[in-house]
Amino acid sequence: AFLSFYSLSLFRSKQIEFIENLTMFTTRMNTVHASSNASFRSGARSLKSAVFARRTWKKSMGSSSSSRGRMSVVEANQTASDEIEMLQKMLELAKQRKENEGKEDSSVSTGGKSNGSGYEGASFNVKTFNAIAPTGLEKFPQGKYKVAGEESDLPGPPMAIMLRSHKLQVNEVKPTVRAIVRCGAGTNNIPVKEMGERGIPVFNTPGANANAVKELVVCGLLLASRGILEGANHVKNVINVEEKGEHEKIATRIEKDKAKFGGTEIQGKTIGVIGLGAIGSRVVNAALGLGMNVVGYDPVLSVDAALALPGDRMVRVTDLNDLFKVSDYISIHVPYIKGVTHHLIDAKALQICKPNVCILNFARGEIVDGAALKAGYDSKMLTGKYISDFTDEALRDDPHLIVLPHLGASTEEAEDNSAAMAAETLMDFLETGTIRNSVNFPTTILAPHVNSSGARLTIVNKNVPGALGEITSFLGSKGVNILQQINTSRDPVAYTVIDLAEIPEDPSGLQEEMAKVCPDVVSSRFIGSVFNDTLGQPGAYFYVKWAQGELQGE
């Protein structure tokens, strides 16, 4: 972002310098014109002015020499004066643009460029790891959010974490952190389980990079079916070397050696797609567009994902073995879950597969048992290729392996989409308590009640019987009127959002007492009219039971 800002500033400076020089040059030429009509056709004029002056000169050829000179000088003076006025206006506008852009870009670490000018209150402080695409950072309203990679650059402790590939450690998560968001789909670099125990939701951006991964899968299909990479390496490392760079000999060898790299077409072949979510569904449609037969498997298919599938143009199976039996290509699009998808494709699965099956793994390396795959290649039981952007020690030197850098989401578009989606998801949670796209918390959406005072209480508690009853009973005993509420749960975590009829007299005291009376409460947070009242001020009324000593003064 700094380099982009520096380049833009340099461009603006050069633009202003150019306009100033051009203005002075045109002014000087005007003086020359007034003193001598010999400079009439000077190259200092713009193309339009030069053409107009030339026509004027031609029209004056029938008049006296004196008359021609006067006409030419008058037209030149008028044209040059207009140009000077125009260039001066351009110079002023360019200076204004440079000044405005300098003000805007200096706010990158303090939020984006919109929806916050003039705000002077407390801010939501977001700590970033890795470089986040400017498209995402610009989503944060300037002043209302402060975003920085160093905590020392924030006005207070971080309230949220935004990252990409950084391997987050538990000790890097301060007690003040309300949420963590990853710009991408996988969350293997985040201690998700520990964050759930601390009452911290972890968000990701499913689908933001789906098209980028789909396109890489199509590339993988072609790499697997044709000797593209092998042929390119042969030309570079064998033919060019053996023919010592002689063009005609190289051209002859390229034609002659093509027989070494024959392949098969993918049209009419069958691809098995494991996982039919945002990426898998796109792979299905791309494969159909390439004339392939498609078999899909997904035991936890959501309604939204199902609607993205092409219906009867593909076959869905409920037994993974049925997919293994018929597939010429297998493309994997499931998350890595220890004990569930670990070595999903193992020795037993490979025995069911076709001998020439090609496996495309752009999900996670641990999903495929590399040692079992190597054994299959060594025994000649398997002959197809394994294409992945994860290396495998067992397959490191095997010619069947084509390993790429982790390129799945490495496109400008995917990084922009992921960063923007991450920012919006994070803001939605911090300002309303809404949970979407969390990997450890349940989806929770509660529209504000029309008669609400603006006091919203969000509570994270252990998902155990009686916990919700304790919470609501306690609030009732304190005279708190609940207008509406929603309670959701996911594995060991329960999450409750409550809209209150009135703002409590002592919100902090209410939180502390609730944590003592209700032992299953992990954390609680009041949300009012965000940025506009005490309850809604970032940093206010956030209670974390397990770290109260560290939160004093927050």
N, C-alpha and C positions, 0 to 999 in steps of 0.2 A: 504493500500500500504506500510505503514511504517513497519507493522508487517511482511508482506511478505518479504520485503527487509532485516529486521532484522533476520528472520529465515534463509534466503538464506545465509546471511553473516556468521551466526553461523555455518551453515552446511559446508561452505567453510573452515572456521577456523578449525573445527574438522577434516575435510578431510586432510588439510595440516599437522595438528598435528599428525594424524595417519601415514601419509607417512613419516614424519621425524622420528617418533619413530620406524617405521618398518625398515627404512634405517639404523639407529643406531643398531638395534637389529640384522639385517643381517650381518652388519660389525663385530659385536662382535662374532657372531657365526662362521664367517670365520676364526677369530683368533683361536677359539677353535678347528676348524677342522684342522688347520695347526699344532697344537701342539699335537693333539691326535685323531687318527682315531676312538676312541671309541664313539665320538659324531657324527659319520657319519650320523646316521639316525635321526638327530635332527629335531624337528617339526618346526624349524625356516624357512625351505625351503618351497617354493611354492609346490603345489601338483605335478606340472609337473617336477620340479627339483628333488623332492623326488623319483618319479617313475623312472626317468632317473638314479639317483644315485643308486637306489636299483638294477636296471638291471646291472649297471656297477659292483656292488659288487658281484652279482651272477656270472657274467662272469669271474670274477677274482678268483673264488673259486678253480679252478684247478691249479693256480700258487702258488708260494711260499708265505709265510705269509708276507715277506718283500715287495714282488712285489704287493700283494693285497693292502697293506697299502699305497704304493706310488701312485698307480692308483686312489684309492679312494680320497686321499687328493688332487691330481691334478684336478680330475673332480669336486670335491667340491669347490676348489678355483676358477676354471673357471666359474662354475655356479653361485656362490655367487657374483663374480665380475660383471658378466652380470646383475644380479639382482640389485646390487647397482647402476650401471650405469642407468638401466631402471627406478628405483625408484627416482633417482636424477632428471631425465628428467621429470617424472610425477610431482615431487614436484615443479619444475620450472614452468611447465605449469599451475598447480593449482594456484600458486601465481599470475601468469599473469592474469588468469581468474578472480580471486578475485579482483585484482586491476582494471581491465577493467569494471567489473560489478559495482564496487563502483563508478566509474566515471559516468557510464550510469544511475544508479538508483538515484544518487544525482541530476539528471536533471528532475525528475518527475514533480516538481513544476514549471519548466522552459520550459516545452515542452516535446516531446517524444524523441525517440532514433534515428530518421532518418532525412535525407534531410535538414540539417541545420547546420552541423558542420562547424565551421570557420566563421559563420555569426556574425558580430559585430554591426550591425545597430539597429535601434529601433525595438521593438517587438509589436505584437498584444497582449494586456493584457486581459486575460479571467478570470473573477471571477466565482468561482464555489460555489454552495450551495449543501449540501448533499455530500456524498461520490460517486464519479464517478468511474466506472470500469476502471482499468488501461488500458484495451484494447482501450478505447476511448482516454484517455490522451496521450497514446503513438502515436496516429495519428498526434498530433501536432508536427511539425518539431522543434527540439531543437534549442533554440536561437531565432528563428523567432516568437515563441509564448511563452509567460510566463503565466502559469496557477497556480492559488492559490485560496484557500478558504478565505484568509484574504487579504483585500486591501493593508494592510501595507507590505505584502510580494510581491506586484507587483511593478515594477519600475515606474509606473504611474497610472493614473485613468483607470478603466476598460473600455474596448471597446466592450465587449460582456459578456453575462451572460449564464452560463451553469448550469442546475439544474435538479432535479428529482421531489421530492414531496414537496419541500419547498414552503410555501405559500408566494409568492412574493408580497411585498407591493410597491406601486407607489414610495414612498420616498426612496426605496432601489435602484432605477434605476437612475444612474447619467446621466447628459446630454451628457456625452461622449460615452454612450452605443449605439452601432450601431445595435445590434441584440440580441435576447434572444432565446435560444434553450432548449427544454425540452427533456430529455432522456426517452421518452415514448410517448404514443399517446394522452392522455388527457391533456388539458391545463386549467382545471378549477382552478388551483392554481396560475394562471398568470392573471393579469389585462389586458386582450387582447385588449379590447376596448380602454382603456386609452393609451396603447402602440401604437395602430394604429393612434390615434390622435397626438401622438408625432413623428410619422414617423418611428417607430421602428418595424420591422417585428418580429413576434413570430413564431418559427419553432418547429415542433415536429418530431417524428420518426415513422410514420405509418408503420405497418407491421413488425417492428423489434421484437416485442414481440408476433406476431400473433400466432405462433405455440404454445407458452407457454399457451396463453389464450385458444386456441382450445383444448389443452389437459385437461385443467381444466374444460372446458365445458363437455367433455366426462366423466370426473369424476363426474360432477354434474348430468349428465343423469343417471348414475348408482346409485348415492345417492338418486335420486328422484324415481327411479323405484323399488329399493330393500330396505329392512330395514337394510342396512349395518351399518350405524352409530347408529341407535337405538339398533340393536342387540349387537354391541360392547359395548355400554354403559350398556346394561342389564347384560352382562357377568361380567363386571367390578364392577358395583355398586349394583347389586342385587344377582346374583348367587354366586360370590366369597364371598360376605358378609354373605349371608344366610347359605352357606355351610362351612363357617369358614375356608376356605382354604384347605379343604380336597379334594385331587385330584380326587379320584374315584367318589365322590358325584358330584363334579363340572362337570366331564366328562358326567355323566348321565344326569344332568340338561341341559347341553348345547345341548345334543341330543333331550331331551324332549321339551325344550322351543323353538326350532326352528320354531314351528308352529305359534308362536306369530308374526313372522316377515316375512310373505310371501310377495311376490312382483309380478311384471309383467316383461316380457321380452320386450326389446325395439325393437327387430327385428319385422318388419311389422307395427310398429307404425308410426305416422306422426309427424314430427317436423317442426314447423314454425320458420324460421330464419328471424328476422327483422334487416336489414342492411347487405349488401352483399359485404362489402369492404374486406380489407386484412384478418380480422379475420373471418367475416361471411362466406366468400367463403371457407375457410378452414373447418369451421364447417359443411358446406354443404357437402363437399367431405368426411369428416370423418363419417357423419351420413349415407351417401350412402354406405360407406364401412361396416357399421354395419347393413346394411339391412333395413334401415328406408326409409320411403317416405319423401320427402322434398318439402316444399312450402316456397318460398322466397319472400321478399318484400323489395324494395329499390327504392324510387322515384327519387333519384339523382345518380343512378349508373353510374360510369365512364366507359370509353371504356376499360381501363386496367382491371378493376374489372370484367367487363362482360366477358372478354376473359378467366378469371380464373374459370368461372363457367362451370359446366358439361353439358350445353346445354339442350337437351330434356330429360335428366335423372332426371330433377327436374321440378317443376311447379313454374312459376313466376306470381304473382298477382299484380294488380295495385290498388286494394282496400284492405286496411288492414283488414277490416271486413271478407273478404273471407279467410284470414289466420286464424283469430280467430275461425271461425266456424269449421274448420277441424283438428286443431292441438291438439295432445295429449301432446306435449311439445312445449314450446315457448322459444326461446333463443334470447336475445336482444343484438345487437351489433351496436348501434348508439350513437353518442355523445349527451351529454346533452346540449340542446339549449333552453334557457328560452323562453317560449311562443310557442315553436315548439315541442320539445320532452318532455317537462314537463308533467308528468302524462300521457304519451302516452298510458299506460295501466291503465284505470280508471274504475269507476263503470260501465259505459256504455259498455266498451269493455269486462269486465268480465261477463256481462250478456249474451254476444254473445258466449263466450267460452264454451267448454265442461265442465261439472261439475268436472271431474277428471283431468283437465288440470294441468300440472306442469310447473312452470315458472322459467327459469334460467336467472338471471340478473347479468352478470359480466361486465356491462357497467357503469351505474351510478345509484345510489339509487333513485334519484328523478324521474326517468323515470317511475317507478311503484308507483301507489297510494297505500301506505301501509294501510291507513285507510279503503279504499274500499275493499282491499283484506281481511282485518280482518273482516269486516262486512260480506263478503261472507262466510268465515269460520264459523263464529258464527251462521249464519243462516242455515248452512249445504248446502248452494247452491254450495259451492266449497269444494272439498275434497283432491285435489292434493297438492303437496308440493311447497314451494317457496325456491329456492336455490340461495344464493347471497353472495357476499363478501362485502356487505354494510349492516349495521344494519338499522333497522327501528323501531322507538319508538313504533308505533302502534302495531307491531307484536312481540315485544321483548319476551314475555312469551308464544307465541303461538306455540303449538307442530308441526304445519305444517312448521315452519320456520327452515331452516338449514342455519346458517350464518357462514361464514368462514372469517379468516383474508384476507386482500386484497392481494391475492396470484397470481393474474393473470399474472403479469410479474416477479414474484419472482423466477426466475431460473438464474443460472449462465449464460446460453446461451443468454437469453433474455436481461439481463443487459449488457453483452458484446456487443451484436448486437446493442442495443439502443445507448450505449455510442459511439461506432465506427461510427454509422450513424449520430449521432448528431455532432460529431467533423467534419466529412467530409462535412456536410451541412453548418456548420458555416464557415469553411475555404473557401468553394466555394463562399459564399456570400461576405465575407470580401475581398477576393482577386480578384473576377471578377464581383461582383454585381449580380450574378445569384441567383434567388429565386426558390427554390423547397421546397415542404412540409411546406409551411407557412399556418397558420390558419387565418391570417388577411391581407396578401398581395397576389397579383395575381402571379401565376407562370410566371417567366420571364427568358428566356434564349436567349442570343445573343452571337453568336460566334464572336471572334475578327475579325475585317476587315483586309484583307491582306495588305492594304496600310496604315493602321492606324499608327499614331506616337506613339501609346501606351497610349494616353490620353483618358481615358474613364470617362464620367461624368454621375453619377446616381442622379436622382432627385425624391424626394417624394413630391407630391402635392395633394391638394384636388381634388376629382373627380367631377369637375364642368365644364360646357361648357366654352370653350374658353381658359382654362388654358394652354393646350399644345401649342396653337397658340401663346399665349403671350411669352412662354418660347422660342420657336424656332425663333420668330420675334426678341426677344431681342438678342439672340445669333448671328443672322444674322446681326443685327445693330452693333455688336462689331467685325465684320469681322471673325467670327468663321465659318469654313467650316465643315458641318456635313457630314461624310462619310456614316453613317448608324445609324438607331435608331429603338427602339422598345418601344411602349407605351402600357401598360396594366392597367387594373383597376379592383378593387374588392370592391364593396359597396362604402364607402366614400373615399377610398384610390386609388390614381393613382400613377404609378411608371414608370419612363422613364429611359432608358439606351441609351446613345449617345456616339458614337465613333467619335473623332475629327481628322481632317487632321493634325493639328499642336498643339503643347503644348502652351497654352495661356501664354503670358508674365507675367501676374499677376493673377494666378488662384484664390487667396484669394479675391482680389478686384472684380473679375468677379462674384464670388459667392455672395458677399455682395450686389453688385449692382443688381444682378438678383433677390435677395430676396426682395429688395425695389421696383423694377419695376414690379415684378410679385407677387402680394399679396397672391396668393394661394400656393406658394412654402412653404413647411414645413421644408425640409432639403435638402442638396445636398452634394455630396462626389466625389472627384476626385480619380480615380484609374489609376495609370500608370503601369510601369513595376514593379510590387510589389517587394519590398525589394531592387530594383536595381536603382531606380531614385527618385527624390524628390517627384513627384506626387504619387509614389508607396510606400513611406515610411509610415508605420503604424502611425496613429495619425495626419497625415498631411492633410490639406484642407478638414476638416469635418465641415460643417456649419449647425447649428441648430437654426432656427429663434427664437424659443420660449425661448431659454436659453443662449443667447449670453453673458450675463454678467458672467455666471458661466463657460463659456468655454475659457475665456481669458487665454492665456499662454498654451493652450492644443496643 
